[in-house]
Amino acid sequence: MALATVNQMISHLSDEEKQRYSQKFDILGFDPYLLPNQLLTPLKSVVILPNMSFGDIYIYLVHNPSPYTGESLKAYKSTEAYMYFKSG
């Protein structure tokens, strides 16, 4: 993908978000959001899944650093996406 297109895609992000995006891109070497659907495997067709427990999921979701706070997650009804969903 051309650099100009990537810049257009991330132009709305804050500086901190752009930095995180850049770090992820550097680690992977490609943008995972631009993968074609043919390369993605539906979860139902996966034969072997990692062994996880509730505690693993809790620790990942609650104790890992995140740009989102509990208050911001509770305020989902004010988001643009929710308004689009609600309006049909």
NORZIRA-V559995 format. One record per pair of residues at least 12 apart in sequence whose C-alpha atoms are under 7 Angstrom apart, sorted by sequence separation. I is the first residue (numbers start at 0). GAP is how many residues later the second one is. D is the distance in whole Angstrom. If there is no record, write none. Layout:
i->[I:I]
gap->[GAP:GAP]
d->[D:D]
This chain:
none
